[in-house]
Amino acid sequence: MDNQLMTKMGQEYVMNTYNRYPMGILRGRGAKVWDGDGNVYLDLVAGIAVNNVGHCHPAVVKAIKDQAETLIHCSNLYWNENQVKLAKLIVENSCAEKVFFGNSGAEANEGALKLARRWASRQGKPEKVQVITALNSFHGRTLGALSATGQTVYQSGFGPLLPELAHVPYNDLEALEACVSEKTCAVLLETVQGEGGVLPMDPNYLAGLMKLKEKYDFLLMIDEVQTGMGRTGKLFGHQHFGLEPDVFTLAKALGGGLPIGALCARGKAAEVLQPGEHASTFGGGPLITAAALASLSVILDEKLAEAAEEKGQYLMEKVRGWQQFAGVIKEVRGQGLMVGIELIPQGLGGSIVEACRQKGLLINCIHGQVLRLVPPLVITKEEIDQGLKILQEVMEASL
Ligand SMILES: Cc1ncc(COP(=O)(O)O)c(C=O)c1O
């Protein structure tokens, strides 16, 4: 199907929830994708931080093919070997002791919210129900996850939202201190705010937060949906801080491109949810966990987190060296291959993204202001150079 037909049919039959570009992607390999008209693009969007092992990594493709011929689905009333192997691999490579599998990031965060409230109620503290998250955070679109998301732009018109969800400015310890109390059962944060504009967490903020945690006894929950799976230069973003959160959530890149979410917990938090208290029909099914197992193995075996660290440095240093854009670029920031380029002129981002697309480079822009580059971690330095050359040309033309 060509781009025009896909666009026409999509507009006719698919709900209008996305502002889409007039193209459809038909094929992908590594860091490249091909559209319905045969055009090739360097993909620095990567499914928005999903395709960490690249498009159609042979190990993931083989795992899916083999498993599809063996068993596609079975109920969680029974064990399946891929699920238990995946849980073991996550546990062996993190501070988590137990894992629950769902189907998306929003669902993993829903599970985290439920876990926190159940943790408090199990202690006989029914008043300990408040969850604090950050302004400009993003935790998903289901009503609970949306209530946790600190952006009114996504919430407006969907109220009433979940009660006892408080939002405080990110990296602002005083604001957190003013909000937290004995009523707080959890603080949920991203280690780099993704949709908030690629904003890394301040280590001093975290140190202060840990003191508050000791005082008020709440769960620290880290949303690793976007930062996880090697993206930031460590397997999980919180590992940069030597931090062992009570709970962390995963999705996006976990499944190598297939939908999966995970709620990972340690210590008492790992034992909170009991039979009948949380479930998912498809969560951790044999096909998706086969793909996730293959993808995580590739990330570990090919040392893709380390690669992300090195390539991210390379990419950011290059962009920081673009002196000619001193009046256009406010800041280049990020961690590993999660890079944000904040622009000075209002609203320039959208036109840069579109001009890049027309030249064969896919990038993304947050709120019209921050160009976001989240390429597959397998991208080569030559491909990074190629992408940055296009971006540079486009930016020069916009001066
Ligand atoms: C940090 C974070 N949490 C949660 C989500 C929601 O994930 P999903 O779209 O899989 O529900 C996202 C999606 O962008 C995210 O970036």
PDBQT file of the ligand as one rigid body, heavy atoms in Angstrom, charges set to zero:
ROOT
HETATM    1  C1  LIG A 401       7.858   7.422  31.030  1.00  0.00    +0.000 C 
HETATM    2  C2  LIG A 401       6.641   6.817  30.400  1.00  0.00    +0.000 A 
HETATM    3  N1  LIG A 401       5.777   6.136  31.161  1.00  0.00    +0.000 NA
HETATM    4  C3  LIG A 401       4.679   5.561  30.646  1.00  0.00    +0.000 A 
HETATM    5  C4  LIG A 401       4.384   5.667  29.302  1.00  0.00    +0.000 A 
HETATM    6  C5  LIG A 401       3.152   5.016  28.754  1.00  0.00    +0.000 C 
HETATM    7  O1  LIG A 401       3.498   3.867  28.076  1.00  0.00    +0.000 OA
HETATM    8  P1  LIG A 401       2.445   3.170  27.087  1.00  0.00    +0.000 P 
HETATM    9  O2  LIG A 401       2.257   4.090  25.929  1.00  0.00    +0.000 OA
HETATM   10  O3  LIG A 401       3.096   1.869  26.722  1.00  0.00    +0.000 OA
HETATM   11  O4  LIG A 401       1.189   2.969  27.859  1.00  0.00    +0.000 OA
HETATM   12  C6  LIG A 401       5.262   6.366  28.462  1.00  0.00    +0.000 A 
HETATM   13  C7  LIG A 401       4.970   6.508  27.027  1.00  0.00    +0.000 C 
HETATM   14  O5  LIG A 401       5.467   7.340  26.350  1.00  0.00    +0.000 OA
HETATM   15  C8  LIG A 401       6.411   6.952  29.030  1.00  0.00    +0.000 A 
HETATM   16  O6  LIG A 401       7.284   7.641  28.277  1.00  0.00    +0.000 OA
ENDROOT
TORSDOF 0
